[in-house]
């Protein structure tokens, strides 16, 4: 099961990188390393005495372009929801261990006010969630562990990837 989850996450990562236009290999330069119309050379600046100064050395080109999507930052969320994969459910303690697509885990707490919805909008109990379920969670910060206000069981679709991680 862990291999399946690992393959799933790697495929999501490659899909997001491909859609975002990030190179999948470690190229030292990208196709669009300069803005359109730039020649790569700046005209020499003149000093007050009228003599041309040597141009300042150019900064080296970055290995990867600056992220123009949410890839390097927190993903844009829909109504404060974050995407997770369920790794452990302890219904007796009302706790879940969730994993982000970056493989970082998070222990969260649920209570009687936590709304848990299934894929078709039906109400579920905490014990209905299983390891490997993909969920969207709305968290209340400031508590240790964070408190889940809403848990929505749903798949991560390509349309959802676009909505959360890409800007057009």
C-alpha positions as a Markdown table, in Angstrom:
| # | Residue | x | y | z |
|---|---|---|---|---|
| 1 | Unk | 0.0 | 0.0 | 0.0 |
| 2 | Unk | 2.9 | 2.4 | 0.8 |
| 3 | Unk | 4.4 | 1.8 | -2.6 |
| 4 | Unk | 1.1 | 2.6 | -4.2 |
| 5 | Unk | 0.8 | 5.8 | -2.3 |
| 6 | Unk | 4.4 | 6.7 | -3.2 |
| 7 | Unk | 3.8 | 6.1 | -6.9 |
| 8 | Unk | 0.6 | 8.2 | -6.7 |
| 9 | Unk | 2.4 | 11.1 | -5.1 |
| 10 | Unk | 5.3 | 11.0 | -7.5 |
| 11 | Unk | 2.9 | 10.9 | -10.5 |
| 12 | Unk | 1.1 | 13.9 | -9.0 |
| 13 | Unk | 4.4 | 15.8 | -8.6 |
| 14 | Unk | 5.4 | 15.0 | -12.2 |
| 15 | Unk | 2.0 | 16.0 | -13.5 |
| 16 | Unk | 2.1 | 19.3 | -11.7 |
| 17 | Unk | 5.6 | 20.0 | -12.9 |
| 18 | Unk | 4.7 | 19.2 | -16.5 |
| 19 | Unk | 1.6 | 21.3 | -16.4 |
| 20 | Unk | 3.5 | 24.2 | -14.7 |
| 21 | Unk | 6.2 | 24.0 | -17.4 |
| 22 | Unk | 9.0 | 23.3 | -14.9 |
| 23 | Unk | 11.8 | 21.3 | -16.4 |
| 24 | Unk | 11.9 | 17.7 | -15.2 |
| 25 | Unk | 15.6 | 17.4 | -15.7 |
| 26 | Unk | 18.3 | 19.6 | -14.1 |
| 27 | Unk | 18.9 | 21.9 | -17.0 |
| 28 | Unk | 21.2 | 24.9 | -16.2 |
| 29 | Unk | 19.2 | 27.2 | -18.4 |
| 30 | Unk | 15.6 | 27.4 | -19.4 |
| 31 | Unk | 14.1 | 28.4 | -22.7 |
| 32 | Unk | 12.8 | 31.7 | -21.4 |
| 33 | Unk | 15.6 | 32.8 | -19.2 |
| 34 | Unk | 15.2 | 36.4 | -20.3 |
| 35 | Unk | 12.1 | 38.5 | -21.0 |
| 36 | Unk | 11.0 | 38.7 | -24.6 |
| 37 | Unk | 12.9 | 41.3 | -26.5 |
| 38 | Unk | 15.9 | 41.4 | -24.2 |
| 39 | Unk | 19.2 | 41.1 | -26.0 |
| 40 | Unk | 21.2 | 40.0 | -23.0 |
| 41 | Unk | 23.5 | 43.0 | -23.0 |
| 42 | Unk | 22.9 | 46.3 | -21.2 |
| 43 | Unk | 24.3 | 49.5 | -22.7 |
| 44 | Unk | 27.3 | 50.9 | -20.9 |
| 45 | Unk | 26.5 | 53.6 | -18.4 |
| 46 | Unk | 28.4 | 56.9 | -18.7 |
| 47 | Unk | 30.0 | 58.6 | -15.8 |
| 48 | Unk | 29.7 | 62.4 | -15.1 |
| 49 | Unk | 33.0 | 62.8 | -16.9 |
| 50 | Unk | 31.5 | 61.4 | -20.1 |
| 51 | Unk | 33.6 | 58.2 | -20.2 |
| 52 | Unk | 31.8 | 54.9 | -20.5 |
| 53 | Unk | 32.0 | 52.6 | -17.5 |
| 54 | Unk | 32.4 | 48.9 | -17.7 |
| 55 | Unk | 29.1 | 47.1 | -17.4 |
| 56 | Unk | 28.3 | 45.4 | -14.1 |
| 57 | Unk | 28.7 | 41.6 | -14.2 |
| 58 | Unk | 25.4 | 39.8 | -15.0 |
| 59 | Unk | 23.9 | 37.6 | -12.3 |
| 60 | Unk | 24.1 | 33.9 | -13.3 |
| 61 | Unk | 20.9 | 32.4 | -14.7 |
| 62 | Unk | 18.9 | 30.4 | -12.2 |
| 63 | Unk | 18.9 | 26.6 | -12.5 |
| 64 | Unk | 15.1 | 26.8 | -12.5 |
| 65 | Unk | 12.8 | 29.7 | -13.2 |
| 66 | Unk | 11.1 | 31.5 | -10.3 |
| 67 | Unk | 7.9 | 29.7 | -9.5 |
| 68 | Unk | 5.0 | 31.5 | -11.2 |
| 69 | Unk | 2.5 | 29.1 | -9.7 |
| 70 | Unk | 1.8 | 28.0 | -6.2 |
| 71 | Unk | 4.5 | 25.3 | -6.4 |
| 72 | Unk | 7.1 | 27.1 | -4.3 |
| 73 | Unk | 4.5 | 28.6 | -2.0 |
| 74 | Unk | 1.4 | 27.5 | -0.2 |
| 75 | Unk | -1.2 | 26.2 | -2.6 |
| 76 | Unk | -4.1 | 28.4 | -3.4 |
| 77 | Unk | -7.0 | 26.8 | -1.5 |
| 78 | Unk | -10.6 | 26.6 | -2.1 |
| 79 | Unk | -12.5 | 27.9 | 1.0 |
| 80 | Unk | -9.4 | 27.3 | 3.2 |
| 81 | Unk | -9.2 | 23.6 | 2.4 |
| 82 | Unk | -5.8 | 21.8 | 2.2 |
| 83 | Unk | -5.2 | 18.5 | 0.3 |
| 84 | Unk | -4.0 | 15.5 | 2.3 |
| 85 | Unk | -3.7 | 11.7 | 2.1 |
| 86 | Unk | -4.9 | 9.9 | 5.1 |
| 87 | Unk | -2.2 | 7.7 | 6.7 |
| 88 | Unk | -3.7 | 6.8 | 10.0 |
| 89 | Unk | -7.1 | 7.1 | 11.7 |
| 90 | Unk | -7.6 | 6.7 | 15.5 |
| 91 | Unk | -11.4 | 7.0 | 16.0 |
| 92 | Unk | -11.1 | 6.4 | 19.8 |
| 93 | Unk | -8.8 | 9.4 | 20.3 |
| 94 | Unk | -10.5 | 11.4 | 17.5 |
| 95 | Unk | -7.1 | 11.9 | 15.7 |
| 96 | Unk | -5.9 | 11.5 | 12.2 |
| 97 | Unk | -2.4 | 11.5 | 10.7 |
| 98 | Unk | -2.5 | 13.1 | 7.3 |
| 99 | Unk | 0.2 | 13.5 | 4.7 |
| 100 | Unk | 0.7 | 16.4 | 2.3 |
| 101 | Unk | 1.8 | 15.7 | -1.3 |
| 102 | Unk | 5.3 | 16.8 | -0.1 |
| 103 | Unk | 5.4 | 13.8 | 2.2 |
| 104 | Unk | 5.2 | 16.0 | 5.3 |
| 105 | Unk | 2.8 | 14.5 | 7.9 |
| 106 | Unk | 0.5 | 16.3 | 10.2 |
| 107 | Unk | -1.4 | 15.1 | 13.3 |
| 108 | Unk | -4.9 | 16.6 | 13.5 |
| 109 | Unk | -7.7 | 16.5 | 16.1 |
| 110 | Unk | -11.4 | 16.0 | 15.3 |
| 111 | Unk | -14.3 | 16.7 | 17.6 |
| 112 | Unk | -18.1 | 16.4 | 17.6 |
| 113 | Unk | -18.4 | 19.6 | 15.7 |
| 114 | Unk | -16.1 | 18.4 | 12.9 |
| 115 | Unk | -18.1 | 17.9 | 9.7 |
| 116 | Unk | -17.0 | 14.8 | 7.7 |
| 117 | Unk | -18.4 | 14.5 | 4.2 |
| 118 | Unk | -18.1 | 11.7 | 1.7 |
| 119 | Unk | -17.6 | 11.9 | -2.1 |
| 120 | Unk | -21.3 | 12.3 | -2.7 |
| 121 | Unk | -21.9 | 14.8 | 0.1 |
| 122 | Unk | -23.1 | 12.2 | 2.6 |
| 123 | Unk | -22.2 | 12.6 | 6.3 |
| 124 | Unk | -19.6 | 10.2 | 7.5 |
| 125 | Unk | -18.1 | 9.2 | 10.9 |
| 126 | Unk | -14.4 | 9.5 | 11.6 |
| 127 | Unk | -14.2 | 5.7 | 11.6 |
| 128 | Unk | -15.4 | 5.6 | 8.0 |
| 129 | Unk | -12.1 | 7.1 | 6.8 |
| 130 | Unk | -9.4 | 4.7 | 5.8 |
| 131 | Unk | -5.7 | 4.8 | 5.1 |
| 132 | Unk | -5.1 | 6.1 | 1.6 |
| 133 | Unk | -8.2 | 8.2 | 1.3 |
| 134 | Unk | -7.6 | 11.6 | -0.2 |
| 135 | Unk | -9.2 | 14.3 | 1.8 |
| 136 | Unk | -9.6 | 18.1 | 1.8 |
| 137 | Unk | -9.4 | 19.5 | 5.3 |
| 138 | Unk | -10.3 | 22.9 | 6.7 |
| 139 | Unk | -8.2 | 23.5 | 9.9 |
| 140 | Unk | -8.5 | 25.8 | 12.8 |
| 141 | Unk | -5.1 | 27.0 | 13.8 |
| 142 | Unk | -3.8 | 28.0 | 17.2 |
| 143 | Unk | -4.4 | 24.6 | 18.8 |
| 144 | Unk | -2.0 | 21.7 | 19.3 |
| 145 | Unk | -2.7 | 19.5 | 17.4 |
| 146 | Unk | -4.7 | 21.6 | 14.9 |
| 147 | Unk | -8.4 | 21.1 | 15.0 |
| 148 | Unk | -10.3 | 19.9 | 11.9 |
| 149 | Unk | -13.4 | 22.0 | 11.2 |
| 150 | Unk | -14.4 | 20.1 | 8.0 |
| 151 | Unk | -13.1 | 17.0 | 6.3 |
| 152 | Unk | -14.2 | 16.3 | 2.8 |
| 153 | Unk | -13.3 | 13.0 | 1.2 |
| 154 | Unk | -12.7 | 13.5 | -2.5 |
| 155 | Unk | -10.1 | 12.6 | -5.2 |
| 156 | Unk | -7.5 | 15.1 | -6.5 |
| 157 | Unk | -8.5 | 15.7 | -10.1 |
| 158 | Unk | -6.6 | 17.4 | -12.9 |
| 159 | Unk | -9.1 | 20.3 | -12.8 |
| 160 | Unk | -8.5 | 20.6 | -9.0 |
| 161 | Unk | -4.7 | 20.6 | -9.6 |
| 162 | Unk | -5.2 | 23.5 | -12.1 |
| 163 | Unk | -7.4 | 25.4 | -9.8 |
| 164 | Unk | -5.0 | 25.1 | -6.8 |
| 165 | Unk | -1.5 | 25.2 | -8.3 |
| 166 | Unk | -1.6 | 27.0 | -11.6 |
| 167 | Unk | -2.1 | 30.7 | -12.5 |
| 168 | Unk | -3.0 | 31.5 | -16.1 |
